Amino acid sequence: MKKLQVKTNHVALVSKQGELQRVYTAGQYWLWGEKEVMEYNMAEAFGMRRDIDALLQNAELNAMLEVIDVMDNEVVLVYRNKVFNNVLGAGRHIYWKSAKEYSFERYNTEGLEVDKSIARNITGKSNMPSYVRMYTVGANEKGLLFVDGQFQEILNAGEYRYWKNDIKVQIILVDVRQQVMDMNGQEILTKDKVQLRINFNLVYQVQDLLKAYVNNKDVEKQMYNVVQLMLREKVGRMSFDELMENKENLSVEILAGVREEIATLGIEVRMCGIKDIILPGDIREIMNQVLIAEKKAQANMITRREETAATRSLLNTAKLMEENEMLMRLKEMEYIEKIADKVGEISLSGGGNVLKQLKEVFSR
């Protein structure tokens, strides 16, 4: 004989040789003979056992248990004290009926969208993500919903929940803001066979999502090809010098040439332009030499212009002095003064004109 103490809110199953004999609730009991005792907490789910079907044949135990059978196309949400606890998938699940804190909600998962009655704040809790697909469409985005490969609808900004089942769901997110496409390193030959590398970019915005992403495949790649071909065509018809002189006009022509064709893809091109023109090493060296020669020629021209102006000024001064003897005397005195500042001592002999003698001295 042995004593059995069953705690409050617990149940003890007493078996002999694998056969359930009796169910004991809270209290003290004496057991005779060799008995197997399995104690359960009724605040927790009843653990699954291989012999569960045999146990359920016991009327007393069966009356104490709530058996929840979940089909393949169902889920059951479990709440404990009205707070979400977990999700029950397909199979058999057993809870104690006296555990009043448990409640259950059954949902069919054959459809697409998760029932709106299921609170959003439980979507990421416990094992819920195993049964629900969650998608977020940003504030500057639109979503294209495809169900089993077929376009369904356009989704606005927000969160969307779908059951994880055999239905194939795909959402393509599209940024509907104005965007920039860079086309760097475009190698193109000009009409005079100069090979250039051009960096080009364009600014665009998606206008028709259905045209762009449902009726067309790889729409960005198609747009890239349209602009690339137009750029090659325009540059290929120009010589290098023409290209350098008409870069801005070329951008305008390319924009006019591609805008209508790209509009058929559901995209509006706002602007485009050449960012950089990269020359081969030898061409760059020649251009530098040309630039240096041009600057030297400009410098020589300025020098000649200044010399001409100085000569013209001297000529005008000479004419004035020739016509005015007093002005000639003043100029001679200025001349002597400048020389005297640089000479320590001057010796003159004999008579005659002092200015004339000084001129003779300094002209030797």
C-alpha positions as CSV (number, residue, x, y, z in Angstrom):
1,M,0.0,0.0,0.0
2,K,1.2,3.5,-0.8
3,K,-0.1,7.0,-0.3
4,L,-1.2,9.2,-3.2
5,Q,-1.4,13.0,-2.7
6,V,-3.0,14.9,-5.6
7,K,-2.5,18.6,-5.6
8,T,-5.2,21.2,-6.2
9,N,-6.0,21.7,-9.9
10,H,-4.2,18.4,-10.7
11,V,-5.5,15.0,-11.8
12,A,-3.8,11.6,-11.3
13,L,-4.4,8.7,-13.7
14,V,-3.8,5.4,-12.0
15,S,-3.1,2.4,-14.3
16,K,-2.3,-1.3,-13.8
17,Q,-0.4,-3.1,-16.5
18,G,-1.2,-0.3,-18.9
19,E,-4.9,-0.3,-18.3
20,L,-6.5,2.9,-16.8
21,Q,-8.3,2.0,-13.6
22,R,-9.3,5.2,-12.0
23,V,-9.0,9.0,-12.2
24,Y,-8.2,10.9,-9.0
25,T,-8.8,14.6,-8.4
26,A,-7.3,16.8,-5.6
27,G,-7.0,14.9,-2.3
28,Q,-5.3,12.1,-0.4
29,Y,-5.6,8.4,-1.4
30,W,-4.2,5.0,-0.6
31,L,-3.3,2.7,-3.4
32,W,-3.0,-1.1,-3.1
33,G,-0.7,-3.2,-5.1
34,E,1.7,-2.2,-7.9
35,K,0.1,0.8,-9.7
36,E,1.3,3.3,-12.3
37,V,0.5,6.9,-11.5
38,M,0.6,9.8,-14.0
39,E,-0.2,13.2,-12.7
40,Y,-1.4,16.2,-14.9
41,N,-1.7,19.9,-14.3
42,M,-5.2,20.9,-15.5
43,A,-3.9,24.5,-16.3
44,E,-1.8,23.0,-19.1
45,A,-2.7,21.1,-22.3
46,F,-3.1,17.3,-21.9
47,G,0.0,15.8,-23.3
48,M,-0.5,13.5,-26.3
49,R,0.0,9.8,-25.7
50,R,0.0,6.8,-28.0
51,D,-2.8,5.2,-26.0
52,I,-5.0,8.4,-26.1
53,D,-7.8,6.7,-27.9
54,A,-7.9,4.0,-25.2
55,L,-7.8,6.6,-22.5
56,L,-10.7,8.4,-23.9
57,Q,-12.8,5.2,-23.6
58,N,-12.8,6.0,-19.9
59,A,-16.1,7.9,-19.3
60,E,-14.8,9.8,-16.3
61,L,-11.7,11.0,-18.0
62,N,-13.5,11.7,-21.3
63,A,-15.9,14.0,-19.4
64,M,-13.0,16.0,-18.0
65,L,-11.3,16.6,-21.4
66,E,-12.0,18.8,-24.4
67,V,-10.8,17.2,-27.5
68,I,-10.1,19.6,-30.4
69,D,-9.6,17.9,-33.8
70,V,-8.2,20.4,-36.4
71,M,-8.7,19.6,-40.1
72,D,-6.0,20.1,-42.8
73,N,-7.8,23.3,-43.9
74,E,-8.2,24.8,-40.5
75,V,-6.3,26.4,-37.6
76,V,-7.5,27.0,-34.1
77,L,-6.3,30.0,-32.1
78,V,-5.8,29.3,-28.4
79,Y,-6.3,32.1,-25.9
80,R,-5.3,31.8,-22.2
81,N,-7.1,34.3,-19.9
82,K,-8.2,36.1,-23.1
83,V,-4.6,36.6,-24.2
84,F,-3.4,34.9,-27.4
85,N,-1.3,31.8,-26.6
86,N,-0.6,29.8,-29.7
87,V,-2.1,28.3,-32.9
88,L,-3.2,24.7,-33.3
89,G,-2.5,23.1,-36.7
90,A,-4.0,20.0,-38.2
91,G,-4.2,17.1,-35.7
92,R,-5.8,16.3,-32.4
93,H,-5.3,18.5,-29.4
94,I,-6.6,18.0,-25.8
95,Y,-7.2,20.4,-23.0
96,W,-8.8,20.1,-19.6
97,K,-12.4,21.4,-19.4
98,S,-12.0,22.7,-15.9
99,A,-9.2,25.0,-17.0
100,K,-11.6,27.9,-17.6
101,E,-8.8,30.3,-18.7
102,Y,-8.5,28.6,-22.1
103,S,-10.7,29.6,-25.1
104,F,-10.5,28.6,-28.8
105,E,-11.3,30.2,-32.1
106,R,-11.5,28.1,-35.3
107,Y,-10.7,29.5,-38.8
108,N,-10.8,28.1,-42.3
109,T,-7.5,28.5,-44.2
110,E,-8.7,27.5,-47.7
111,G,-9.2,31.2,-48.7
112,L,-6.6,33.8,-49.4
113,E,-6.9,36.6,-46.9
114,V,-6.7,36.2,-43.1
115,D,-10.0,36.9,-41.4
116,K,-10.1,40.6,-40.3
117,S,-11.5,39.5,-36.9
118,I,-8.0,38.2,-36.0
119,A,-6.1,41.0,-34.4
120,R,-3.1,42.3,-36.2
121,N,-1.0,42.5,-33.1
122,I,-0.9,38.7,-32.8
123,T,0.4,38.1,-36.3
124,G,4.0,37.9,-35.3
125,K,3.5,36.1,-31.9
126,S,4.1,32.6,-30.9
127,N,3.8,30.2,-33.9
128,M,1.4,32.4,-35.8
129,P,4.0,33.2,-38.6
130,S,4.0,29.5,-39.5
131,Y,0.4,29.9,-40.7
132,V,0.2,33.5,-42.0
133,R,2.1,35.3,-44.8
134,M,2.7,39.0,-44.0
135,Y,3.5,41.7,-46.6
136,T,4.1,45.4,-46.1
137,V,3.6,48.0,-48.8
138,G,5.5,51.2,-48.0
139,A,4.3,54.8,-48.0
140,N,5.9,55.5,-51.3
141,E,5.1,52.2,-52.9
142,K,2.3,50.3,-54.7
143,G,2.0,46.6,-54.6
144,L,1.0,44.3,-57.5
145,L,-0.8,41.2,-56.2
146,F,-0.5,38.0,-58.2
147,V,-2.5,34.9,-57.1
148,D,-1.5,31.6,-58.7
149,G,0.4,33.6,-61.3
150,Q,-2.6,35.8,-62.3
151,F,-2.7,39.5,-61.6
152,Q,-5.3,40.2,-58.9
153,E,-5.2,43.9,-57.8
154,I,-3.1,46.9,-57.0
155,L,-2.3,47.3,-53.3
156,N,-1.9,50.7,-51.6
157,A,0.4,51.4,-48.7
158,G,-0.4,49.2,-45.7
159,E,0.0,45.7,-44.3
160,Y,-1.6,42.6,-45.8
161,R,-2.0,39.1,-44.4
162,Y,-2.7,35.9,-46.3
163,W,-3.0,32.3,-45.1
164,K,-0.1,29.9,-45.8
165,N,-1.8,27.3,-48.0
166,D,-1.5,25.9,-51.5
167,I,-2.4,29.2,-53.1
168,K,0.7,30.9,-54.6
169,V,0.9,34.5,-53.6
170,Q,3.4,37.0,-55.1
171,I,3.6,40.8,-54.4
172,I,5.8,43.0,-56.6
173,L,6.6,46.3,-54.8
174,V,7.0,49.3,-57.1
175,D,8.4,52.6,-55.9
176,V,6.2,55.3,-57.4
177,R,8.5,58.2,-56.6
178,Q,10.6,60.0,-59.2
179,Q,13.8,58.0,-59.8
180,V,17.2,58.2,-61.5
181,M,18.7,55.6,-63.9
182,D,22.5,55.8,-64.4
183,M,23.9,54.5,-67.7
184,N,27.6,54.6,-67.1
185,G,30.5,53.6,-69.4
186,Q,28.7,53.6,-72.7
187,E,31.4,53.0,-75.3
188,I,30.4,54.7,-78.6
189,L,32.2,55.6,-81.9
190,T,31.7,59.1,-83.3
191,K,31.3,59.7,-87.0
192,D,35.0,60.5,-87.3
193,K,35.9,57.2,-85.5
194,V,36.8,58.6,-82.1
195,Q,35.9,56.1,-79.4
196,L,34.4,57.7,-76.3
197,R,33.0,56.5,-73.0
198,I,29.8,58.4,-72.1
199,N,28.1,58.5,-68.7
200,F,24.4,59.2,-69.3
201,N,21.4,59.4,-66.9
202,L,17.7,59.9,-67.0
203,V,15.0,60.9,-64.5
204,Y,11.7,58.9,-64.8
205,Q,8.6,58.1,-62.9
206,V,6.2,55.1,-63.2
207,Q,2.7,56.3,-64.3
208,D,0.9,53.1,-65.3
209,L,1.7,50.1,-63.1
210,L,-0.3,47.6,-65.2
211,K,1.5,48.6,-68.4
212,A,4.9,48.6,-66.8
213,Y,4.8,45.5,-64.7
214,V,1.9,43.3,-65.9
215,N,1.9,43.8,-69.7
216,N,5.7,44.1,-69.9
217,K,8.6,42.0,-68.6
218,D,11.8,43.6,-67.2
219,V,10.5,47.1,-67.9
220,E,13.6,48.8,-66.6
221,K,15.8,46.8,-68.9
222,Q,13.5,47.7,-71.9
223,M,13.7,51.4,-71.0
224,Y,17.5,51.1,-70.7
225,N,17.8,49.5,-74.2
226,V,15.6,52.2,-75.8
227,V,17.7,55.0,-74.4
228,Q,21.0,53.2,-75.1
229,L,20.1,52.7,-78.8
230,M,19.0,56.3,-79.2
231,L,22.2,57.6,-77.6
232,R,24.4,55.4,-79.9
233,E,22.4,56.5,-83.0
234,K,22.7,60.3,-82.2
235,V,26.4,60.2,-81.1
236,G,27.3,58.0,-84.1
237,R,26.1,60.6,-86.5
238,M,28.2,63.4,-85.0
239,S,31.9,64.2,-85.2
240,F,33.8,64.6,-82.0
241,D,33.9,68.4,-82.4
242,E,30.2,68.5,-83.0
243,L,29.5,66.4,-80.0
244,M,31.6,68.7,-77.7
245,E,29.9,71.8,-79.0
246,N,26.3,70.4,-78.9
247,K,26.1,68.3,-75.7
248,E,23.1,70.2,-74.4
249,N,21.2,70.0,-77.7
250,L,22.0,66.3,-77.9
251,S,20.3,65.6,-74.6
252,V,17.2,67.5,-75.8
253,E,17.1,65.4,-79.0
254,I,17.5,62.1,-77.1
255,L,14.7,63.1,-74.7
256,A,12.4,63.9,-77.5
257,G,13.3,60.7,-79.3
258,V,12.7,58.3,-76.4
259,R,9.8,59.9,-74.5
260,E,7.0,58.6,-76.6
261,E,8.3,55.1,-76.9
262,I,9.0,54.8,-73.2
263,A,5.5,56.2,-72.5
264,T,4.1,53.0,-74.1
265,L,5.8,51.1,-71.3
266,G,3.8,53.1,-68.7
267,I,6.8,55.3,-67.7
268,E,7.3,59.0,-68.1
269,V,10.8,60.3,-68.7
270,R,11.2,63.7,-67.1
271,M,14.7,64.6,-68.2
272,C,18.0,63.1,-69.4
273,G,21.5,64.3,-70.0
274,I,25.2,63.5,-70.5
275,K,27.1,63.6,-67.3
276,D,30.6,62.9,-68.5
277,I,32.5,62.3,-71.8
278,I,35.6,60.3,-71.1
279,L,38.3,60.5,-73.8
280,P,40.9,57.8,-74.6
281,G,44.4,58.5,-73.3
282,D,45.9,59.6,-76.7
283,I,42.9,61.8,-77.6
284,R,43.1,63.4,-74.1
285,E,46.8,64.2,-74.6
286,I,46.1,65.7,-78.1
287,M,43.3,67.8,-76.6
288,N,45.7,69.0,-73.8
289,Q,48.2,70.0,-76.4
290,V,45.6,71.9,-78.4
291,L,44.5,73.7,-75.3
292,I,48.1,74.7,-74.4
293,A,48.6,75.9,-78.0
294,E,45.4,78.0,-77.9
295,K,46.4,79.5,-74.6
296,K,49.9,80.4,-75.9
297,A,48.4,82.0,-79.0
298,Q,46.0,84.0,-76.8
299,A,49.0,85.1,-74.6
300,N,51.0,86.1,-77.7
301,M,48.1,88.1,-79.0
302,I,47.7,89.9,-75.7
303,T,51.5,90.6,-75.6
304,R,51.4,92.0,-79.1
305,R,48.4,94.1,-78.3
306,E,50.1,95.6,-75.3
307,E,53.4,96.2,-77.2
308,T,51.4,98.0,-80.0
309,A,49.6,100.1,-77.4
310,A,53.0,101.1,-75.8
311,T,54.6,101.9,-79.1
312,R,51.5,104.0,-80.1
313,S,51.8,105.9,-76.8
314,L,55.6,106.6,-77.4
315,L,54.8,107.8,-80.9
316,N,52.2,110.2,-79.6
317,T,54.6,111.5,-76.9
318,A,57.4,112.0,-79.5
319,K,55.0,113.9,-81.8
320,L,54.1,116.2,-78.9
321,M,57.7,116.8,-77.9
322,E,58.6,117.6,-81.6
323,E,55.9,120.2,-81.8
324,N,56.6,121.7,-78.3
325,E,60.2,122.7,-77.4
326,M,59.3,123.4,-73.8
327,L,57.9,119.9,-73.4
328,M,61.1,118.6,-74.9
329,R,63.1,120.4,-72.3
330,L,61.0,119.1,-69.5
331,K,61.4,115.5,-70.8
332,E,65.2,116.0,-70.9
333,M,65.2,117.3,-67.3
334,E,63.2,114.2,-66.2
335,Y,65.6,112.0,-68.1
336,I,68.7,113.7,-66.4
337,E,67.0,113.4,-63.0
338,K,66.5,109.6,-63.4
339,I,70.1,109.1,-64.5
340,A,71.5,111.2,-61.7
341,D,69.7,109.1,-59.1
342,K,71.8,106.1,-60.2
343,V,75.2,107.9,-60.8
344,G,77.5,108.8,-57.9
345,E,79.6,111.5,-59.7
346,I,79.7,113.1,-63.1
347,S,82.6,115.3,-64.4
348,L,82.0,117.6,-67.3
349,S,84.8,119.8,-69.0
350,G,84.6,122.7,-71.4
351,G,81.7,124.8,-72.3
352,G,78.7,124.1,-74.3
353,N,75.2,122.8,-73.6
354,V,75.2,120.7,-70.4
355,L,72.3,118.6,-71.6
356,K,74.0,117.9,-74.9
357,Q,77.2,116.8,-73.0
358,L,75.2,114.5,-70.7
359,K,73.5,112.9,-73.6
360,E,76.9,112.2,-75.2
361,V,78.2,110.8,-71.9
362,F,75.3,108.3,-71.5
363,S,75.2,107.3,-75.1
364,R,78.7,105.9,-75.2
